[in-house]
Amino acid sequence: MTYILLIFLKSEIEKVVGRLGKVKLSAGYYVYVGSARLNFEHRIRRHLARKKKLFWHIDYLLSDAKAKVVDVFYVDEVIEHEVARSLHELGFKVVENFGSSDCSCPGHLFYVDDEKKFEGLINGIGFKSYV
């Protein structure tokens, strides 16, 4: 199962994100692309929890009080990398290497500056809203 977290960041943050190092993010909307082969609902509950062991890059962002998951989209296929590459090819600004330490994608976190283009992508692939 592949999922997309739509995240709103109410103001700019700058923080150290594990081995990735210091990351500076502007206020606005971001999407994070992930996958869960098992325990999808558990994974989403973990992402939504503020307090957790910081393991994945996304944990560092979502544990910040300025970040809020506003929607979760999912599709049954495991197409995480294809979706990340599509977002990049569509021109969404990627946060380099964020969430992609185990693959060759440029990153799995993207700044959303074009809501219509984002909606077109998720509707075209057939993502459903989870929240």
N, C-alpha and C positions, 0 to 999 in steps of 0.2 A: 504494500500500500504506500502510495506517495502522498505527502501532505504539504500544504503551504500554510505558514503562519503569517497573517497580516498583522503587522506590529505598528503601533503608533508611538513615536518618541516625542514627548511633549517639549523637550528642549535638548540642546546639544549636550552630548556627553563625550568624555575622553577617559578611557580606562584601559588597564592592562587586561588582555584576554588570553589567558594561558600562555602557551609557547608562541602564539601569534604575535604577542607584544602589545604595544600601545595602539589603540584604535580610537579614532575620532569620528563621531557620527553626528551629522546635522539633525535638527528637529525635522519631523515629517514621517511619512509612511515608508515602511520597509516590508519586504517579503523574504521569508526564509523557507527554503525548499529542503525537505527531509524525507526519510522513508522509515517505515517500520514493518519488518517482515512478520513480526509477531507482536502481540500486545499493543496494538495501535492506541486503544483508549488509555492504557496506562502511560504510554509515551506522551500523549496530549495532556493528561492530568499533570504529569511531571513538568512539562513546559509551562503550564499555567500556574504552578506553585511558585511562590516568591522564594521560599527558603528551601534550598536543596544543596547537595554537594555539587560544586562547580567542576564539571567533567568536560562537557562539550562546549565549543565556542558560544553557542546560543545560550547556554546557561548563564554565562557572564552578562550578556545583554538583558535577558529576561529577569534576572535577579535585581536589576536596577529599578528603583521606584519610578523613574521617568519613562520606563517602557511598559507598554500594555498590549497584550494580544487582543485585537478587536474582532478577529474572525479566523476560523480554521477551515481550509478547503481540503478535500481529499478525493482520490481516485483509487480504484482497486489495483491498478497495475503498478509495478515497481519501475517508474520512469523518472526517478529523481534527477539523474544526470542530464537526461534529455530536456527536462523542464528548465533546469538551471542554464543549460546551453541556449535554449530558446529565449529565455529572459535576456541573456547577454547579447544574443544576435539581434533582438528587438531594440537594443540600445539602452536598456536599463543599466544604471551605474552600479557596477558590482563592487562590493567590499572585498578587495583582493584577498584570496586564500581563506576567507571566513567560512568555516564549515566544510572545507574541502581538503583537509589534510590527508584524507584517505583516497583521493581520486585526482583526476587531471583537470577537473573543472576550474575555471578562474576564481570561483567562489560560489557560495550558496546563499548569500545575503545580498539583496538588491534594494536600492533606493527607488521608490515608486513615484515618478514625477508625471506619469500619464495614466490616470485611472482608467480611461477608455481602452487603452492598449492592454493594460493588465486584465481587465474584464474580458476582452476579446480572447486573450490567451487561455484563461481558465475556462471560459465557456466553450471555446474551440476544442479543448482537450476533454471536456466533460467533467470537470471538477464539481463536486457538490459541497455545500456549506455544512459544516459539522456543528457549529455553535448555534 
